[in-house]
Amino acid sequence: MSEQKPVEETVDSQRLESLIEDLSKSLNKDDEAVEIISKGADAIVEQNKALVEAVEKSIASINEKLDSFVNRLDSLEGNLEKGLNDLASQPIQKAVTAEAEVAPAEVQETVVISKSMVLETAIAELQTCSNPQRLAELRKGIAQLESNYAPEVVAKSLNINL
C-alpha cells in the first residue's frame, strides 16, 4: 500500500483578509436592511398591540354591560315570580255578587212551541176549514214541519197562536 502524505493547505493571508472584509461589508449592508425591517416590524407590533388593547377594553365594557343586563333580568324575573305567586295565593272573587231583581211586570212567560203542537193545531184547522186559500197555507205549513222547519217560524207564518 502506498502511503499518503498529508496535503498542507496554505492560505494566502491577503486573500483571507479581503474575504473577511467583503463579508464584513456585506454584513454591514445587511445590518442596515435588518435595522429598517426591524423598525417596521416594531411599528407593526406596536400598532397591533394598541388595537388588541382597544379590543380588550371593548370586550371588558361589553362584559360589564352583559353582567348588568343579566342582573336586571334576574331581578325582574324574581319580581315577576313574586307577583305571580301573590296573585295565585289570593282568593278568586266573583265579578257578580248579587242577582239583579226583576220587576213582576218584566217577567214574560216563554212558551216553547213544539213541532207536534203546531202540527196538531194545523191538522185540526185543516179538517174544519172551507177556505181554499187557507187550506193551501195549512198544507204548506204541514209540509214545512215535516221538512224540519222551525215550529216557531211555521206557527207565525200560519198565524197560529198557541
C-alpha positions as CSV (number, residue, x, y, z in Angstrom):
1,M,0.0,0.0,0.0
2,S,1.1,3.3,-0.7
3,E,1.5,5.9,1.9
4,Q,-0.3,9.2,1.5
5,K,1.3,12.3,2.7
6,P,-0.9,15.0,4.3
7,V,-1.6,17.8,2.0
8,E,-0.9,21.1,3.5
9,E,-3.0,23.8,2.5
10,T,-1.6,27.2,2.6
11,V,-3.9,30.1,2.7
12,D,-2.9,33.4,1.3
13,S,-3.4,35.8,4.2
14,Q,-4.2,38.7,1.9
15,R,-6.9,36.8,0.2
16,L,-8.3,35.7,3.6
17,E,-8.3,39.3,4.8
18,S,-10.1,40.5,1.7
19,L,-12.7,37.8,2.1
20,I,-13.3,38.8,5.7
21,E,-13.6,42.5,4.7
22,D,-16.1,41.6,2.0
23,L,-18.1,39.6,4.5
24,S,-18.0,42.4,7.0
25,K,-19.2,44.9,4.3
26,S,-21.9,42.5,3.3
27,L,-23.0,42.1,6.9
28,N,-23.0,45.9,7.4
29,K,-25.2,46.3,4.4
30,D,-27.5,43.5,5.7
31,D,-27.5,45.2,9.1
32,E,-28.9,48.3,7.6
33,A,-31.7,46.3,5.9
34,V,-32.3,44.3,9.0
35,E,-32.5,47.5,11.0
36,I,-35.0,49.0,8.6
37,I,-37.1,45.8,8.6
38,S,-36.9,45.5,12.4
39,K,-38.1,49.1,12.9
40,G,-41.0,48.5,10.5
41,A,-41.8,45.2,12.3
42,D,-41.6,47.0,15.7
43,A,-44.0,49.7,14.4
44,I,-46.4,47.0,13.2
45,V,-46.2,45.2,16.6
46,E,-46.9,48.4,18.5
47,Q,-49.9,49.2,16.2
48,N,-51.3,45.7,16.7
49,K,-50.7,46.0,20.4
50,A,-52.7,49.2,20.5
51,L,-55.5,47.5,18.5
52,V,-55.5,44.5,20.8
53,E,-55.7,46.7,23.9
54,A,-58.7,48.6,22.3
55,V,-60.5,45.4,21.6
56,E,-59.8,44.1,25.1
57,K,-61.3,47.3,26.6
58,S,-64.3,47.0,24.3
59,I,-64.8,43.3,25.3
60,A,-64.5,44.3,29.0
61,S,-67.1,47.0,28.6
62,I,-69.5,44.6,26.8
63,N,-69.0,42.0,29.6
64,E,-69.8,44.7,32.2
65,K,-73.0,45.6,30.3
66,L,-74.0,42.0,29.9
67,D,-73.4,41.3,33.6
68,S,-75.6,44.4,34.4
69,F,-78.2,43.2,32.0
70,V,-78.2,39.7,33.5
71,N,-78.6,41.1,37.0
72,R,-81.5,43.2,35.9
73,L,-83.2,40.2,34.2
74,D,-82.7,38.2,37.4
75,S,-84.3,41.0,39.4
76,L,-87.2,41.3,37.0
77,E,-87.7,37.5,37.0
78,G,-87.8,37.5,40.8
79,N,-90.3,40.3,40.9
80,L,-92.4,38.6,38.2
81,E,-92.3,35.3,40.1
82,K,-93.2,37.0,43.4
83,G,-96.1,38.9,41.7
84,L,-97.5,35.7,40.1
85,N,-97.2,33.9,43.4
86,D,-99.0,36.7,45.2
87,L,-101.8,36.6,42.5
88,A,-102.0,32.8,42.8
89,S,-102.4,32.9,46.6
90,Q,-105.2,35.4,46.6
91,P,-108.8,34.0,46.6
92,I,-110.8,34.4,43.4
93,Q,-113.6,36.9,43.7
94,K,-116.7,36.6,41.7
95,A,-117.5,39.5,39.4
96,V,-121.2,39.5,40.3
97,T,-122.1,39.0,43.9
98,A,-125.9,39.5,43.7
99,E,-128.6,38.7,41.1
100,A,-130.5,41.6,39.6
101,E,-134.1,41.9,40.8
102,V,-136.7,41.6,38.1
103,A,-139.9,43.5,38.4
104,P,-143.0,41.4,38.0
105,A,-144.2,43.3,35.0
106,E,-141.0,42.5,33.2
107,V,-141.4,38.7,33.6
108,Q,-142.7,37.1,30.5
109,E,-143.6,33.5,30.3
110,T,-142.0,31.9,27.3
111,V,-144.0,29.3,25.6
112,V,-142.0,26.6,23.9
113,I,-143.6,25.8,20.6
114,S,-143.0,22.2,19.6
115,K,-143.5,20.6,16.2
116,S,-146.3,18.4,17.5
117,M,-148.2,21.4,18.9
118,V,-148.2,23.3,15.6
119,L,-148.9,20.1,13.6
120,E,-151.9,19.2,15.8
121,T,-153.3,22.7,15.5
122,A,-152.8,22.9,11.7
123,I,-154.5,19.5,11.2
124,A,-157.4,20.4,13.4
125,E,-158.0,23.6,11.4
126,L,-157.5,21.8,8.1
127,Q,-160.4,19.4,9.0
128,T,-162.8,22.3,9.8
129,C,-161.7,25.0,7.3
130,S,-163.5,25.6,4.0
131,N,-161.5,28.5,2.6
132,P,-159.3,27.1,-0.3
133,Q,-156.6,29.7,0.2
134,R,-156.3,28.9,3.9
135,L,-156.3,25.2,3.2
136,A,-153.3,25.7,0.8
137,E,-151.5,27.6,3.6
138,L,-152.1,24.9,6.1
139,R,-150.9,22.2,3.8
140,K,-147.8,24.2,3.0
141,G,-147.2,24.7,6.8
142,I,-147.6,20.9,7.5
143,A,-145.1,20.1,4.7
144,Q,-142.7,22.6,6.2
145,L,-143.0,21.0,9.6
146,E,-142.4,17.6,8.1
147,S,-139.3,19.1,6.4
148,N,-137.9,20.1,9.8
149,Y,-138.6,23.9,9.6
150,A,-138.6,25.6,12.9
151,P,-142.0,25.2,14.5
152,E,-142.0,28.9,15.7
153,V,-141.5,30.1,12.1
154,V,-144.2,27.9,10.7
155,A,-146.7,28.9,13.5
156,K,-146.0,32.6,12.8
157,S,-146.5,32.2,9.1
158,L,-149.8,30.3,9.7
159,N,-151.0,32.8,12.3
160,I,-151.4,30.1,14.8
161,N,-151.5,31.3,18.4
162,L,-150.5,28.7,20.9
